[in-house]
Amino acid sequence: MNEENMNEKNTPIPTWFWVAAILALFWNLMGVNAYIGQVTLTPEALAAMTQPQQELYNTTPAWVNGAFALSVFGGAIGSLLMLMKNAFASIAFKISLIGIAAQMGHAFFISNAFEVFGPGIFIMPVMIIVTGILLLWFAKSSADKGWIR
């Protein structure tokens, strides 16, 4: 095993760690893309939405968009830090999870998103919450095992 794949404790980093970190980066980059698409929505794209969807979009508070930014950029940075074997990934994933909690809290309890989009809208938020929790666990577990420092 070469030195790049070993940590200070001579614990080999398994291949699945790299696969998981790369998949995490792709997942979070899709989130960054979704965020950019939302905050740069064109008037034409807005006009193509139903009236309730337009109202939901137009009444979304700035703090929710800020939480969205924290969640996706925190996750992307955390994923990059995992690939760099840097334990600060845990902090980035905590920030991401705080953003996720705020954004989903608004969606679940404040807005009428579920009335507008229907019960099928539950799937993606649940996936996002579970993935955020798993990524934080992944970073902490990797640090405990000495794979990142």
DSSP file (Angstrom, degrees, kcal/mol; ACC not computed):
  #  RESIDUE AA STRUCTURE BP1 BP2  ACC     N-H-->O    O-->H-N    N-H-->O    O-->H-N    TCO  KAPPA ALPHA  PHI   PSI    X-CA   Y-CA   Z-CA
    1    1 A M              0   0    0      0, 0.0     2,-0.1     0, 0.0     5,-0.0   0.000 360.0 360.0 360.0 131.8    0.0    0.0    0.0
    2    2 A N    >   -     0   0    0      1,-0.1     3,-1.1     3,-0.0     4,-0.0  -0.350 360.0-106.8 -80.0 165.5    1.5    3.4   -0.9
    3    3 A E  G >  S+     0   0    0      1,-0.3     3,-1.5     2,-0.2    -1,-0.1   0.791 114.4  64.3 -63.5 -30.5    1.8    6.2    1.6
    4    4 A E  G 3  S+     0   0    0      1,-0.3    -1,-0.3     3,-0.0    -2,-0.0   0.813 103.7  47.9 -63.7 -29.4   -1.0    8.2    0.0
    5    5 A N  G <  S+     0   0    0     -3,-1.1     8,-2.1     2,-0.1     2,-0.4   0.236 104.5  73.5 -96.7  14.2   -3.5    5.5    0.9
    6    6 A M  B <   -A   12   0A   0     -3,-1.5     2,-0.1     6,-0.2   141,-0.0  -0.939  66.9-146.7-126.0 148.8   -2.4    5.2    4.5
    7    7 A N    >   -     0   0    0      4,-0.9     3,-1.9    -2,-0.4   140,-0.1  -0.345  45.2 -80.5-100.1-171.1   -3.0    7.5    7.4
    8    8 A E  T 3  S+     0   0    0      1,-0.3   139,-0.1   138,-0.3   138,-0.1   0.799 131.7  52.6 -62.1 -28.6   -0.7    8.2   10.4
    9    9 A K  T 3  S-     0   0    0    137,-0.2    -1,-0.3     2,-0.1   138,-0.0   0.323 116.0-115.0 -87.4   7.6   -1.9    5.0   12.1
   10   10 A N    <   +     0   0    0     -3,-1.9    -2,-0.1     1,-0.2   136,-0.0   0.812  64.5 152.6  59.5  32.1   -1.0    2.9    8.9
   11   11 A T        -     0   0    0    135,-0.2    -4,-0.9   134,-0.1    -1,-0.2  -0.832  45.1-126.8 -90.8 119.2   -4.7    2.2    8.5
   12   12 A P  B     -A    6   0A   0      0, 0.0    -6,-0.2     0, 0.0   135,-0.1  -0.399  15.8-127.6 -67.3 141.7   -5.5    1.6    4.8
   13   13 A I        -     0   0    0     -8,-2.1     5,-0.1    -2,-0.1   133,-0.0  -0.799  29.8-125.2 -88.3 121.3   -8.3    3.7    3.4
   14   14 A P    >>  -     0   0    0      0, 0.0     3,-1.1     0, 0.0     4,-0.9  -0.276  12.8-119.4 -69.4 154.0  -10.8    1.3    1.7
   15   15 A T  H 3> S+     0   0    0      1,-0.3     4,-2.0     2,-0.2     3,-0.4   0.851 111.7  64.4 -58.3 -36.4  -11.8    1.9   -1.9
   16   16 A W  H 3> S+     0   0    0      1,-0.2     4,-3.0     2,-0.2    -1,-0.3   0.802  93.4  62.7 -62.4 -28.0  -15.4    2.3   -0.9
   17   17 A F  H <> S+     0   0    0     -3,-1.1     4,-2.5     2,-0.2    -1,-0.2   0.944 106.4  43.8 -58.4 -47.7  -14.4    5.5    1.0
   18   18 A W  H  X S+     0   0    0     -4,-0.9     4,-2.4    -3,-0.4    -2,-0.2   0.900 113.9  50.1 -66.3 -41.2  -13.3    7.1   -2.2
   19   19 A V  H  X S+     0   0    0     -4,-2.0     4,-2.6     2,-0.2    -2,-0.2   0.937 112.9  46.8 -61.6 -46.7  -16.4    5.9   -4.1
   20   20 A A  H  X S+     0   0    0     -4,-3.0     4,-2.4     1,-0.2    -2,-0.2   0.900 112.1  49.9 -63.8 -40.9  -18.6    7.2   -1.3
   21   21 A A  H  X S+     0   0    0     -4,-2.5     4,-2.0    -5,-0.2    -1,-0.2   0.893 112.2  47.4 -66.4 -39.1  -16.8   10.6   -1.2
   22   22 A I  H  X S+     0   0    0     -4,-2.4     4,-2.4     2,-0.2    -2,-0.2   0.919 112.5  48.9 -67.3 -43.6  -17.0   11.0   -5.0
   23   23 A L  H  X S+     0   0    0     -4,-2.6     4,-2.6     1,-0.2    -2,-0.2   0.890 109.8  52.9 -62.3 -38.6  -20.8   10.1   -5.0
   24   24 A A  H  X S+     0   0    0     -4,-2.4     4,-2.5     2,-0.2    -1,-0.2   0.904 108.5  50.3 -62.3 -41.2  -21.3   12.6   -2.1
   25   25 A L  H  X S+     0   0    0     -4,-2.0     4,-2.4     2,-0.2    -2,-0.2   0.933 111.3  47.5 -63.6 -45.2  -19.6   15.3   -4.2
   26   26 A F  H  X S+     0   0    0     -4,-2.4     4,-2.0     2,-0.2    -2,-0.2   0.923 111.8  51.1 -61.4 -43.9  -21.8   14.5   -7.3
   27   27 A W  H  X S+     0   0    0     -4,-2.6     4,-1.5     1,-0.2    -2,-0.2   0.934 113.7  44.0 -57.4 -48.2  -24.9   14.5   -5.1
   28   28 A N  H  X S+     0   0    0     -4,-2.5     4,-2.3     1,-0.2    48,-0.2   0.826 109.2  55.7 -72.2 -30.8  -24.0   17.9   -3.6
   29   29 A L  H  X S+     0   0    0     -4,-2.4     4,-2.3     2,-0.2    -1,-0.2   0.844 104.7  54.3 -68.6 -31.8  -23.1   19.4   -7.0
   30   30 A M  H  X S+     0   0    0     -4,-2.0     4,-2.2     2,-0.2    -2,-0.2   0.885 108.5  50.0 -64.3 -36.8  -26.6   18.4   -8.2
   31   31 A G  H  X S+     0   0    0     -4,-1.5     4,-2.6     2,-0.2    -2,-0.2   0.902 108.1  51.3 -65.5 -41.9  -27.8   20.4   -5.2
   32   32 A V  H  X S+     0   0    0     -4,-2.3     4,-2.7    40,-0.2     5,-0.2   0.915 110.3  50.4 -60.2 -42.5  -25.7   23.4   -6.1
   33   33 A N  H  X S+     0   0    0     -4,-2.3     4,-2.4     1,-0.2    -2,-0.2   0.906 110.4  49.1 -61.9 -42.1  -27.1   23.2   -9.6
   34   34 A A  H  X S+     0   0    0     -4,-2.2     4,-2.1     2,-0.2    -2,-0.2   0.902 111.2  50.3 -64.4 -40.5  -30.6   23.1   -8.2
   35   35 A Y  H  X S+     0   0    0     -4,-2.6     4,-2.6     2,-0.2     5,-0.2   0.945 111.2  47.4 -62.5 -48.1  -29.9   26.1   -6.0
   36   36 A I  H  X S+     0   0    0     -4,-2.7     4,-1.2     1,-0.2    -2,-0.2   0.905 111.7  51.9 -61.1 -41.1  -28.4   28.1   -8.9
   37   37 A G  H  < S+     0   0    0     -4,-2.4    -1,-0.2    -5,-0.2    -2,-0.2   0.881 111.2  47.9 -61.9 -38.1  -31.5   27.2  -11.0
   38   38 A Q  H >< S+     0   0    0     -4,-2.1     3,-1.0     1,-0.2    -2,-0.2   0.918 114.2  43.5 -70.9 -43.0  -33.8   28.3   -8.3
   39   39 A V  H 3< S+     0   0    0     -4,-2.6    -1,-0.2     1,-0.2    -2,-0.2   0.611 118.6  44.7 -82.3  -8.8  -32.2   31.7   -7.6
   40   40 A T  T 3< S+     0   0    0     -4,-1.2    -1,-0.2    -5,-0.2    -2,-0.2   0.066  78.2 153.0-117.1  23.6  -31.7   32.5  -11.3
   41   41 A L    <   -     0   0    0     -3,-1.0    -3,-0.1     1,-0.1    -4,-0.0  -0.303  41.2-130.1 -56.9 129.4  -35.2   31.4  -12.5
   42   42 A T     >  -     0   0    0      1,-0.1     4,-2.4    -5,-0.1     5,-0.2  -0.431  16.7-115.1 -79.9 156.1  -36.1   33.3  -15.6
   43   43 A P  H  > S+     0   0    0      0, 0.0     4,-2.4     0, 0.0     5,-0.1   0.851 118.4  55.1 -57.3 -33.4  -39.5   35.1  -15.9
   44   44 A E  H  > S+     0   0    0      2,-0.2     4,-1.3     1,-0.2    -3,-0.0   0.916 108.2  46.7 -66.6 -42.9  -40.3   32.7  -18.7
   45   45 A A  H  4 S+     0   0    0      1,-0.2     4,-0.4     2,-0.2    -1,-0.2   0.891 112.9  50.0 -66.6 -38.5  -39.7   29.7  -16.5
   46   46 A L  H >< S+     0   0    0     -4,-2.4     3,-1.4     1,-0.2    -2,-0.2   0.909 108.1  53.2 -64.5 -41.6  -41.7   31.3  -13.7
   47   47 A A  H 3< S+     0   0    0     -4,-2.4    -1,-0.2     1,-0.3    -2,-0.2   0.771 101.2  61.4 -65.1 -26.1  -44.6   32.0  -16.1
   48   48 A A  T 3< S+     0   0    0     -4,-1.3    -1,-0.3    -3,-0.1    -2,-0.2   0.621  90.3  90.0 -76.4 -12.1  -44.6   28.3  -17.1
   49   49 A M  S <  S-     0   0    0     -3,-1.4     2,-0.0    -4,-0.4    -3,-0.0  -0.383  89.6 -98.0 -79.3 160.7  -45.4   27.3  -13.5
   50   50 A T     >  -     0   0    0      1,-0.1     4,-2.5    -2,-0.1     5,-0.2  -0.333  39.4-104.6 -69.2 162.5  -48.9   26.9  -12.2
   51   51 A Q  H  > S+     0   0    0      1,-0.2     4,-2.4     2,-0.2     5,-0.2   0.917 121.8  49.7 -58.8 -45.8  -50.3   29.9  -10.3
   52   52 A P  H  > S+     0   0    0      0, 0.0     4,-2.3     0, 0.0    -1,-0.2   0.887 111.2  50.3 -61.7 -36.4  -49.9   28.2   -6.9
   53   53 A Q  H  > S+     0   0    0      2,-0.2     4,-2.6     1,-0.2    -2,-0.2   0.902 109.9  50.2 -66.5 -40.7  -46.3   27.3   -7.8
   54   54 A Q  H  X S+     0   0    0     -4,-2.5     4,-2.9     2,-0.2    -1,-0.2   0.920 111.1  49.0 -61.7 -43.8  -45.6   30.9   -8.8
   55   55 A E  H  X S+     0   0    0     -4,-2.4     4,-1.6     2,-0.2    -2,-0.2   0.909 111.2  49.5 -63.2 -42.4  -47.1   32.1   -5.5
   56   56 A L  H  < S+     0   0    0     -4,-2.3     4,-0.5     2,-0.2     3,-0.2   0.933 113.5  46.4 -61.6 -45.9  -45.0   29.6   -3.5
   57   57 A Y  H >< S+     0   0    0     -4,-2.6     3,-1.0     1,-0.2    -2,-0.2   0.928 114.0  47.8 -61.5 -46.0  -41.8   30.7   -5.3
   58   58 A N  H 3< S+     0   0    0     -4,-2.9    -1,-0.2     1,-0.2    -2,-0.2   0.709 113.5  47.4 -72.1 -20.3  -42.6   34.4   -4.9
   59   59 A T  T 3< S+     0   0    0     -4,-1.6    -1,-0.2    -3,-0.2    -2,-0.2   0.379  78.4 119.6-102.5   4.3  -43.4   34.1   -1.2
   60   60 A T    <   -     0   0    0     -3,-1.0     5,-0.1    -4,-0.5    -3,-0.0  -0.574  67.6-122.9 -70.1 121.9  -40.3   32.0   -0.3
   61   61 A P    >>  -     0   0    0      0, 0.0     4,-1.3     0, 0.0     3,-1.0  -0.257  13.4-118.0 -66.4 153.6  -38.4   34.1    2.3
   62   62 A A  H 3> S+     0   0    0      1,-0.3     4,-2.4     2,-0.2     5,-0.2   0.845 112.7  63.1 -58.8 -35.1  -34.7   35.0    1.6
   63   63 A W  H 3> S+     0   0    0      1,-0.2     4,-2.3     2,-0.2    -1,-0.3   0.824  99.4  54.3 -63.8 -28.6  -33.7   33.1    4.7
   64   64 A V  H <> S+     0   0    0     -3,-1.0     4,-2.4     2,-0.2    -1,-0.2   0.910 108.6  47.6 -70.3 -41.5  -34.9   29.9    3.1
   65   65 A N  H  X S+     0   0    0     -4,-1.3     4,-2.3     2,-0.2    -2,-0.2   0.878 111.6  52.1 -64.2 -35.8  -32.8   30.5    0.0
   66   66 A G  H  X S+     0   0    0     -4,-2.4     4,-2.5     2,-0.2    -2,-0.2   0.905 109.2  48.8 -64.2 -41.1  -29.9   31.2    2.4
   67   67 A A  H  X S+     0   0    0     -4,-2.3     4,-2.5     2,-0.2    -2,-0.2   0.891 109.3  53.2 -64.3 -39.0  -30.5   27.9    4.1
   68   68 A F  H  X S+     0   0    0     -4,-2.4     4,-2.3     2,-0.2     5,-0.3   0.924 109.4  48.9 -60.0 -45.2  -30.7   26.2    0.7
   69   69 A A  H  X>S+     0   0    0     -4,-2.3     4,-2.7     1,-0.2     5,-0.5   0.927 110.9  49.9 -61.7 -45.9  -27.3   27.7   -0.1
   70   70 A L  H  X5S+     0   0    0     -4,-2.5     4,-1.9     1,-0.2     5,-0.3   0.918 111.3  50.2 -58.1 -43.4  -25.8   26.6    3.2
   71   71 A S  H  X5S+     0   0    0     -4,-2.5     4,-1.6     3,-0.2    -2,-0.2   0.941 118.4  34.3 -64.2 -47.7  -27.1   23.1    2.7
   72   72 A V  H  X5S+     0   0    0     -4,-2.3     4,-2.3     2,-0.2   -40,-0.2   0.905 122.8  42.6 -80.1 -40.2  -25.7   22.6   -0.8
   73   73 A F  H  X5S+     0   0    0     -4,-2.7     4,-2.6    -5,-0.3     5,-0.2   0.885 114.9  51.5 -73.4 -36.0  -22.5   24.5   -0.6
   74   74 A G  H  X<S+     0   0    0     -4,-1.9     4,-2.6    -5,-0.5    -2,-0.2   0.920 112.6  46.9 -61.4 -42.8  -21.7   23.1    2.8
   75   75 A G  H  X S+     0   0    0     -4,-1.6     4,-2.4    -5,-0.3    -2,-0.2   0.900 112.3  48.7 -65.7 -41.4  -22.3   19.6    1.5
   76   76 A A  H  X S+     0   0    0     -4,-2.3     4,-2.3   -48,-0.2    -2,-0.2   0.921 114.0  46.0 -65.7 -42.7  -20.1   20.2   -1.6
   77   77 A I  H  X S+     0   0    0     -4,-2.6     4,-2.7     2,-0.2    -2,-0.2   0.919 112.1  51.9 -65.5 -42.4  -17.3   21.7    0.5
   78   78 A G  H  X S+     0   0    0     -4,-2.6     4,-2.0    -5,-0.2    -2,-0.2   0.901 109.7  49.7 -58.9 -41.0  -17.6   18.8    3.0
   79   79 A S  H  X S+     0   0    0     -4,-2.4     4,-2.1     2,-0.2    -1,-0.2   0.908 110.7  48.9 -65.4 -42.3  -17.4   16.3    0.1
   80   80 A L  H  X S+     0   0    0     -4,-2.3     4,-1.4     1,-0.2    -2,-0.2   0.908 110.2  51.9 -63.0 -40.8  -14.3   18.0   -1.3
   81   81 A L  H  <>S+     0   0    0     -4,-2.7     5,-3.1     1,-0.2    -2,-0.2   0.863 106.6  54.1 -64.7 -35.0  -12.7   18.0    2.2
   82   82 A M  H ><5S+     0   0    0     -4,-2.0     3,-1.6     1,-0.2    -1,-0.2   0.934 107.9  49.4 -61.6 -44.5  -13.4   14.3    2.4
   83   83 A L  H 3<5S+     0   0    0     -4,-2.1    -1,-0.2     1,-0.3    -2,-0.2   0.781 110.7  50.4 -65.5 -25.3  -11.6   13.7   -0.9
   84   84 A M  T 3<5S-     0   0    0     -4,-1.4    -1,-0.3    -5,-0.2    -2,-0.2   0.376 114.6-121.0 -89.8   3.1   -8.7   15.8    0.6
   85   85 A K  T < 5 +     0   0    0     -3,-1.6    64,-2.3     1,-0.2     2,-0.5   0.863  61.4 151.2  58.4  40.2   -8.8   13.6    3.7
   86   86 A N    > < -     0   0    0     -5,-3.1     3,-1.7    63,-0.2    -1,-0.2  -0.902  46.0-147.7-108.1 124.7   -9.5   16.7    5.8
   87   87 A A  T >  S+     0   0    0     -2,-0.5     3,-1.6     1,-0.3     4,-0.4   0.597  88.5  83.8 -69.2 -11.0  -11.4   16.2    9.1
   88   88 A F  T 3>  +     0   0    0      1,-0.3     4,-2.0     2,-0.2     3,-0.3   0.588  68.1  87.9 -66.0  -6.8  -13.0   19.7    8.7
   89   89 A A  H <> S+     0   0    0     -3,-1.7     4,-2.7     1,-0.2    -1,-0.3   0.868  79.6  60.1 -56.4 -36.8  -15.4   17.9    6.5
   90   90 A S  H <> S+     0   0    0     -3,-1.6     4,-2.0     1,-0.2    -1,-0.2   0.905 104.2  48.4 -59.6 -41.7  -17.5   17.2    9.6
   91   91 A I  H  > S+     0   0    0     -4,-0.4     4,-2.4    -3,-0.3    -1,-0.2   0.922 111.6  49.4 -65.1 -43.9  -17.9   20.9   10.3
   92   92 A A  H  X S+     0   0    0     -4,-2.0     4,-2.3     1,-0.2    -2,-0.2   0.901 111.7  48.8 -62.2 -40.7  -18.9   21.5    6.7
   93   93 A F  H  X S+     0   0    0     -4,-2.7     4,-2.4     2,-0.2    -1,-0.2   0.833 108.8  53.6 -70.2 -31.0  -21.5   18.7    6.9
   94   94 A K  H  X S+     0   0    0     -4,-2.0     4,-2.2     2,-0.2    -2,-0.2   0.929 109.8  47.8 -65.2 -44.3  -22.8   20.1   10.2
   95   95 A I  H  X S+     0   0    0     -4,-2.4     4,-2.2     1,-0.2    -2,-0.2   0.918 111.8  50.6 -60.7 -43.4  -23.3   23.4    8.5
   96   96 A S  H  X S+     0   0    0     -4,-2.3     4,-2.6     1,-0.2    -1,-0.2   0.918 109.3  50.4 -59.8 -44.5  -25.0   21.6    5.6
   97   97 A L  H  X S+     0   0    0     -4,-2.4     4,-2.6     2,-0.2    -1,-0.2   0.852 107.6  53.2 -66.0 -34.7  -27.3   19.8    8.0
   98   98 A I  H  X S+     0   0    0     -4,-2.2     4,-2.3     2,-0.2    -1,-0.2   0.925 110.8  47.6 -63.3 -44.0  -28.3   23.0    9.7
   99   99 A G  H  X S+     0   0    0     -4,-2.2     4,-2.7     2,-0.2     5,-0.2   0.906 111.7  50.2 -61.6 -42.2  -29.2   24.4    6.3
  100  100 A I  H  X S+     0   0    0     -4,-2.6     4,-3.1     1,-0.2     5,-0.4   0.931 110.0  50.3 -61.7 -46.0  -31.2   21.3    5.5
  101  101 A A  H  X S+     0   0    0     -4,-2.6     4,-2.2     1,-0.2    -2,-0.2   0.912 113.6  44.9 -60.7 -43.5  -33.1   21.5    8.8
  102  102 A A  H  X S+     0   0    0     -4,-2.3     4,-2.0     2,-0.2    -1,-0.2   0.942 116.4  45.2 -66.2 -47.0  -34.0   25.1    8.2
  103  103 A Q  H  X S+     0   0    0     -4,-2.7     4,-2.1     1,-0.2    -2,-0.2   0.930 118.1  42.1 -63.9 -46.2  -35.0   24.7    4.6
  104  104 A M  H  X S+     0   0    0     -4,-3.1     4,-3.2    -5,-0.2     5,-0.3   0.835 109.3  59.0 -73.2 -31.4  -37.0   21.5    5.2
  105  105 A G  H  X>S+     0   0    0     -4,-2.2     4,-2.6    -5,-0.4     5,-0.6   0.919 108.4  46.2 -59.5 -42.6  -38.5   22.9    8.4
  106  106 A H  I  X>S+     0   0    0     -4,-2.0     5,-3.0     3,-0.2     4,-1.7   0.934 114.8  47.0 -63.6 -45.8  -39.9   25.7    6.3
  107  107 A A  I  <5S+     0   0    0     -4,-2.1     7,-0.4     3,-0.2     6,-0.3   0.906 120.0  38.1 -64.0 -42.1  -41.2   23.3    3.6
  108  108 A F  I  <5S+     0   0    0     -4,-3.2    -2,-0.2    -5,-0.1    -1,-0.2   0.876 132.9  17.2 -77.4 -38.5  -42.8   20.9    6.2
  109  109 A F  I  <5S+     0   0    0     -4,-2.6    -3,-0.2    -5,-0.3    -2,-0.2   0.634 128.5  31.1-116.7 -17.0  -44.2   23.3    8.7
  110  110 A I  I  <<S+     0   0    0     -4,-1.7    -3,-0.2    -5,-0.6    -4,-0.1   0.817 104.7  55.6-112.6 -50.3  -44.5   26.9    7.3
  111  111 A S  S   <S-     0   0    0     -5,-3.0     3,-0.3     1,-0.1     4,-0.1  -0.219  75.4-124.2 -82.1 174.1  -45.1   26.9    3.6
  112  112 A N     >  +     0   0    0      1,-0.2     4,-2.2     2,-0.1     3,-0.5  -0.101  65.5 130.7-105.3  33.5  -47.9   25.2    1.7
  113  113 A A  H  > S+     0   0    0     -6,-0.3     4,-2.8     1,-0.3     5,-0.3   0.852  70.8  51.6 -56.8 -37.9  -45.4   23.3   -0.6
  114  114 A F  H  > S+     0   0    0     -7,-0.4     4,-1.6    -3,-0.3    -1,-0.3   0.827 109.4  49.7 -73.6 -29.7  -47.1   19.9    0.0
  115  115 A E  H  4 S+     0   0    0     -3,-0.5    -1,-0.2     2,-0.2    -2,-0.2   0.882 115.7  44.4 -69.7 -38.3  -50.5   21.4   -0.9
  116  116 A V  H  < S+     0   0    0     -4,-2.2    -2,-0.2     1,-0.1    -3,-0.2   0.916 127.9  25.1 -73.3 -44.1  -49.0   22.8   -4.1
  117  117 A F  H  < S-     0   0    0     -4,-2.8     3,-0.3     1,-0.2    -3,-0.2   0.603 104.1-129.6-102.1 -13.3  -47.0   19.8   -5.2
  118  118 A G    ><  -     0   0    0     -4,-1.6     3,-1.7    -5,-0.3    -1,-0.2  -0.186  43.0 -52.5  88.9 175.9  -48.9   16.9   -3.6
  119  119 A P  G >  S+     0   0    0      0, 0.0     3,-1.8     0, 0.0     4,-0.3   0.719 122.6  74.1 -66.1 -22.0  -47.7   14.0   -1.4
  120  120 A G  G >  S+     0   0    0     -3,-0.3     3,-1.1     1,-0.3     4,-0.4   0.702  79.9  75.3 -63.1 -18.1  -45.0   13.0   -3.9
  121  121 A I  G <  S+     0   0    0     -3,-1.7    -1,-0.3     1,-0.2     3,-0.2   0.664  78.9  74.4 -68.6 -15.9  -43.0   16.0   -2.8
  122  122 A F  G <> S+     0   0    0     -3,-1.8     4,-2.0     1,-0.2    -1,-0.2   0.802  81.9  69.9 -66.2 -29.2  -42.1   14.1    0.4
  123  123 A I  H <> S+     0   0    0     -3,-1.1     4,-2.3    -4,-0.3    -1,-0.2   0.935  98.9  43.0 -60.7 -53.3  -39.6   11.8   -1.3
  124  124 A M  H  > S+     0   0    0     -4,-0.4     4,-2.6     1,-0.2     5,-0.2   0.928 113.1  50.5 -65.2 -46.1  -36.9   14.2   -2.1
  125  125 A P  H  > S+     0   0    0      0, 0.0     4,-2.6     0, 0.0    -1,-0.2   0.909 111.7  49.1 -58.2 -39.6  -36.9   16.1    1.2
  126  126 A V  H  X S+     0   0    0     -4,-2.0     4,-2.7     2,-0.2     5,-0.2   0.925 111.3  49.6 -64.6 -42.9  -36.6   12.8    3.1
  127  127 A M  H  X S+     0   0    0     -4,-2.3     4,-2.5    -5,-0.2    -1,-0.2   0.903 111.8  49.4 -59.8 -41.3  -33.8   11.7    0.8
  128  128 A I  H  X S+     0   0    0     -4,-2.6     4,-2.5     2,-0.2    -2,-0.2   0.923 112.3  46.9 -65.7 -45.2  -32.0   15.0    1.4
  129  129 A I  H  X S+     0   0    0     -4,-2.6     4,-2.2     2,-0.2    -2,-0.2   0.945 114.9  45.7 -62.6 -48.7  -32.4   14.8    5.2
  130  130 A V  H  X S+     0   0    0     -4,-2.7     4,-2.6     1,-0.2    -2,-0.2   0.913 113.8  49.2 -62.1 -43.5  -31.2   11.1    5.4
  131  131 A T  H  X S+     0   0    0     -4,-2.5     4,-2.6    -5,-0.2    -1,-0.2   0.907 109.4  52.4 -63.8 -41.8  -28.3   11.8    3.0
  132  132 A G  H  X S+     0   0    0     -4,-2.5     4,-1.8     2,-0.2    -1,-0.2   0.915 111.9  45.8 -59.5 -43.6  -27.2   14.9    5.1
  133  133 A I  H  X S+     0   0    0     -4,-2.2     4,-2.4     1,-0.2    -2,-0.2   0.919 113.2  49.9 -65.1 -44.0  -27.2   12.8    8.3
  134  134 A L  H  X S+     0   0    0     -4,-2.6     4,-2.8     1,-0.2    -2,-0.2   0.880 108.7  52.1 -63.8 -38.5  -25.3    9.9    6.6
  135  135 A L  H  X S+     0   0    0     -4,-2.6     4,-2.3     2,-0.2    -1,-0.2   0.899 109.9  48.5 -67.3 -38.8  -22.7   12.3    5.3
  136  136 A L  H  X S+     0   0    0     -4,-1.8     4,-2.5     2,-0.2     5,-0.2   0.933 113.7  47.0 -64.4 -44.5  -22.1   13.8    8.7
  137  137 A W  H  X S+     0   0    0     -4,-2.4     4,-3.1     1,-0.2     5,-0.3   0.917 110.3  53.7 -60.5 -42.9  -21.8   10.3   10.2
  138  138 A F  H  X S+     0   0    0     -4,-2.8     4,-2.4     1,-0.2    -2,-0.2   0.914 110.6  46.0 -58.3 -45.6  -19.5    9.2    7.3
  139  139 A A  H  X S+     0   0    0     -4,-2.3     4,-2.2     2,-0.2    -1,-0.2   0.932 115.4  45.6 -65.8 -45.4  -17.1   12.2    8.1
  140  140 A K  H  X S+     0   0    0     -4,-2.5     4,-2.5     1,-0.2    -2,-0.2   0.922 114.6  47.9 -64.7 -43.4  -17.1   11.5   11.8
  141  141 A S  H  X S+     0   0    0     -4,-3.1     4,-1.8     1,-0.2    -1,-0.2   0.895 111.1  51.1 -63.5 -40.6  -16.6    7.8   11.4
  142  142 A S  H  <>S+     0   0    0     -4,-2.4     5,-2.4    -5,-0.3     6,-1.0   0.882 111.0  48.6 -64.9 -38.1  -13.8    8.4    8.9
  143  143 A A  H ><5S+     0   0    0     -4,-2.2     3,-1.1     4,-0.2    -2,-0.2   0.912 109.5  52.4 -67.1 -42.3  -12.1   10.7   11.3
  144  144 A D  H 3<5S+     0   0    0     -4,-2.5    -2,-0.2     1,-0.3    -1,-0.2   0.851 110.5  48.5 -61.8 -33.5  -12.5    8.2   14.2
  145  145 A K  T 3<5S-     0   0    0     -4,-1.8    -1,-0.3    -5,-0.2    -2,-0.2   0.531 115.9-116.6 -84.7  -5.8  -10.9    5.6   12.0
  146  146 A G  T < 5S+     0   0    0     -3,-1.1  -138,-0.3    -4,-0.4  -137,-0.2   0.614  80.7 123.2  82.7  12.0   -8.0    7.9   11.1
  147  147 A W  S   <S+     0   0    0     -5,-2.4     2,-0.3    -6,-0.2    -4,-0.2   0.830  79.5  29.1 -75.4 -30.8   -8.9    8.0    7.4
  148  148 A I              0   0    0     -6,-1.0   -62,-0.2    -9,-0.1    -2,-0.2  -0.940 360.0 360.0-124.5 151.2   -9.2   11.8    7.5
  149  149 A R              0   0    0    -64,-2.3   -63,-0.2    -2,-0.3    -1,-0.1   0.325 360.0 360.0-148.8 360.0   -7.3   14.2    9.8
